[in-house]
Amino acid sequence: NAHGETGLIVPACDPPALAAAINTMLADAPRREAMGRAGRERVRTMFTTAAMMRGMEGLYAEALAASPGQ
């Protein structure tokens, strides 16, 4: 998630920053809608079954490479 593309990133445990981000989005409908479209597109392209399987295969490959006796 790139700040300003698919959403706004705020520091953890910072209610004033969260409130400011919410107010920013409430005041800017075109930006809010553009971020929503960008977020849907990101999910559609990055979180496919094939992409998730490649990620799992990578994790298994790393685990096997790090295991003793390999």
Order of alpha helices (4+ residues) and beta strands (2+ residues): alpha-alpha-alpha
